[in-house]
């Protein structure tokens, strides 16, 4: 958990400095999910999708699993 909190702090600063970077937005979502903050994670994935509709093409396998868990109902509408 401590490692995820440290990663969150780093990514949070990067997202503030580069709000239009879809990979940073999705990284923030992934970390928030790991911290148990699923509602916030969904918002960051939604932001990332607005920046890049092909977001899933840049995600790792682990990230894709989390993305699918959180966004399945949104992306399949």
ABEGO torsion letter per residue (X at the ends): XAAAAAAAAAAAAAAAABAABAAAAAAAAAAAAAAGBAAAAAAAAAAAAAABAAAAAABBAAAAAAAAAAAAAAAAX
